[in-house]
Amino acid sequence: MKKFSNIPFKGTPEQEAQLRDWLRQNRDMQGVAMPALQKAQEIYGYLPIEVQQIVADELDIPMSELYGISTFYAQFSLSPKGEKDISVCLGTACYVKGAGAIMDELSKELGIEADECTPDGKFSLSACRCIGACGLAPVITVNGEVYGRLVPEDIPGIIAKYRD
């Protein structure tokens, strides 16, 4: 289940003005909740509770409805992405070949769980389903760069490469 970020919200007045302007211009659009959340995530990079509250207030939509949408659809994130976004493939081939242990090692190495960001904003960790590299299972990506045929012992070296 998605969870809200453990990092304090740092939105700017300019971001809020941009979102509120868009919401006011589009409030009468049929089914506006989904495009509103998409726009909010485009502006902020994720959907913290504070941003969802702005959308709820401007559109007079219950927070529970927005939260339901933002947690149901995989395109939405409740946590910011780190400078280095790490994704672990948990598709069938990767899972069978040990992706769970890879995720555990990443969590241990980074000190965060899936769908979280390190307090310094350097790393974020998430799980994804098949990325189409089944022959390399188990696989992770770091900002789109693919690492395959991994064992847990590979993780400290990969992380060290990005810490420097």
C-alpha positions as CSV (number, residue, x, y, z in Angstrom):
1,M,0.0,0.0,0.0
2,K,1.2,3.5,-0.8
3,K,2.1,5.7,2.1
4,F,2.7,9.4,2.4
5,S,6.3,10.7,2.6
6,N,8.4,10.9,5.7
7,I,10.1,14.0,4.2
8,P,8.6,17.4,5.1
9,F,6.7,19.1,2.2
10,K,8.6,21.9,0.5
11,G,6.2,23.3,-2.1
12,T,6.7,26.8,-3.3
13,P,4.2,29.7,-3.5
14,E,4.8,29.6,-7.3
15,Q,3.8,25.9,-7.5
16,E,0.7,26.5,-5.5
17,A,-0.3,29.5,-7.6
18,Q,0.2,27.4,-10.8
19,L,-1.9,24.6,-9.4
20,R,-4.7,26.8,-8.1
21,D,-4.9,28.6,-11.5
22,W,-5.2,25.3,-13.4
23,L,-7.9,24.1,-10.9
24,R,-9.9,27.3,-11.3
25,Q,-9.7,27.2,-15.1
26,N,-10.7,23.5,-15.3
27,R,-13.1,23.0,-12.3
28,D,-16.1,22.4,-14.5
29,M,-14.4,19.7,-16.6
30,Q,-16.3,16.4,-16.3
31,G,-14.2,13.9,-14.3
32,V,-11.8,16.6,-13.3
33,A,-10.3,14.7,-10.3
34,M,-8.0,12.5,-12.3
35,P,-6.6,15.2,-14.6
36,A,-6.3,17.5,-11.5
37,L,-4.1,15.0,-9.7
38,Q,-2.1,14.4,-12.9
39,K,-1.5,18.2,-13.2
40,A,-0.6,18.4,-9.4
41,Q,1.9,15.6,-9.8
42,E,3.4,17.3,-12.9
43,I,3.9,20.5,-10.9
44,Y,5.1,19.0,-7.6
45,G,6.6,15.7,-8.8
46,Y,4.4,13.8,-6.3
47,L,1.1,14.1,-4.4
48,P,1.7,14.9,-0.7
49,I,-1.4,15.3,1.5
50,E,-0.9,19.1,1.4
51,V,-1.3,19.1,-2.4
52,Q,-4.3,16.8,-2.3
53,Q,-5.9,19.2,0.2
54,I,-5.5,22.1,-2.3
55,V,-7.1,20.0,-5.0
56,A,-9.9,19.0,-2.6
57,D,-10.6,22.6,-1.5
58,E,-10.5,24.1,-5.0
59,L,-12.7,21.5,-6.6
60,D,-14.9,20.8,-3.6
61,I,-14.1,17.1,-3.8
62,P,-13.8,14.9,-0.7
63,M,-10.2,14.1,0.3
64,S,-11.3,10.5,0.6
65,E,-12.1,10.4,-3.2
66,L,-8.7,12.0,-4.1
67,Y,-6.8,9.7,-1.8
68,G,-8.7,6.7,-3.3
69,I,-7.6,7.8,-6.8
70,S,-4.0,8.6,-5.9
71,T,-3.5,5.2,-4.1
72,F,-5.3,3.1,-6.8
73,Y,-3.4,4.2,-9.9
74,A,0.3,3.3,-10.2
75,Q,1.1,6.6,-12.0
76,F,0.7,8.5,-8.8
77,S,3.3,8.8,-6.1
78,L,2.7,10.0,-2.5
79,S,6.4,10.4,-1.9
80,P,9.0,12.5,-3.7
81,K,11.5,10.8,-6.0
82,G,15.1,10.9,-5.0
83,E,17.9,12.1,-7.3
84,K,18.6,8.4,-7.8
85,D,15.3,6.6,-8.3
86,I,15.8,2.9,-7.8
87,S,13.1,0.5,-8.9
88,V,13.1,-3.3,-8.3
89,C,11.3,-5.5,-10.7
90,L,8.9,-7.8,-8.9
91,G,7.5,-9.4,-12.0
92,T,7.2,-13.2,-12.1
93,A,10.7,-14.0,-13.5
94,C,12.5,-11.6,-11.3
95,Y,10.5,-12.6,-8.2
96,V,11.2,-16.3,-8.7
97,K,14.9,-15.6,-9.2
98,G,15.2,-13.6,-5.9
99,A,14.0,-10.1,-6.3
100,G,12.5,-10.1,-2.8
101,A,16.0,-10.6,-1.4
102,I,17.3,-7.8,-3.6
103,M,14.5,-5.5,-2.3
104,D,15.4,-6.4,1.3
105,E,19.1,-5.6,0.7
106,L,18.3,-2.3,-0.9
107,S,16.0,-1.4,2.0
108,K,18.7,-2.3,4.5
109,E,21.5,-0.4,2.5
110,L,19.4,2.7,2.1
111,G,17.5,2.7,5.4
112,I,14.1,3.1,3.7
113,E,11.3,0.9,2.6
114,A,9.6,0.7,-0.8
115,D,7.8,3.9,-1.8
116,E,10.1,6.0,0.4
117,C,12.9,8.5,-0.2
118,T,16.0,9.0,1.9
119,P,15.9,12.0,4.2
120,D,18.6,13.7,2.1
121,G,16.6,13.3,-1.0
122,K,19.4,11.3,-2.7
123,F,17.6,7.9,-3.2
124,S,14.1,6.7,-3.6
125,L,13.0,3.1,-3.7
126,S,10.1,1.5,-5.4
127,A,8.8,-1.8,-6.8
128,C,7.5,-2.3,-10.3
129,R,6.1,-5.1,-12.3
130,C,7.8,-6.5,-15.4
131,I,10.2,-4.2,-17.2
132,G,10.8,-6.6,-20.0
133,A,14.2,-7.8,-19.1
134,C,13.2,-11.3,-17.9
135,G,16.3,-12.9,-19.3
136,L,18.4,-10.8,-16.9
137,A,16.3,-11.5,-13.8
138,P,16.4,-10.3,-11.1
139,V,16.6,-6.7,-12.3
140,I,16.7,-3.2,-10.8
141,T,16.9,0.1,-12.5
142,V,18.7,3.2,-11.2
143,N,17.4,6.3,-13.1
144,G,16.6,3.9,-16.0
145,E,20.0,2.2,-16.0
146,V,19.4,-1.6,-15.9
147,Y,21.3,-3.9,-13.6
148,G,20.6,-7.6,-14.0
149,R,21.4,-11.1,-12.8
150,L,21.8,-9.7,-9.3
151,V,22.4,-11.3,-6.0
152,P,22.0,-9.4,-2.7
153,E,25.8,-9.1,-2.4
154,D,25.9,-6.9,-5.5
155,I,23.7,-4.1,-3.9
156,P,26.3,-2.3,-1.7
157,G,28.6,-1.9,-4.7
158,I,25.8,-0.5,-6.9
159,I,24.7,1.9,-4.2
160,A,28.3,3.0,-3.6
161,K,28.6,4.0,-7.3
162,Y,25.8,6.5,-6.9
163,R,26.7,7.8,-3.4
164,D,29.9,9.3,-4.8
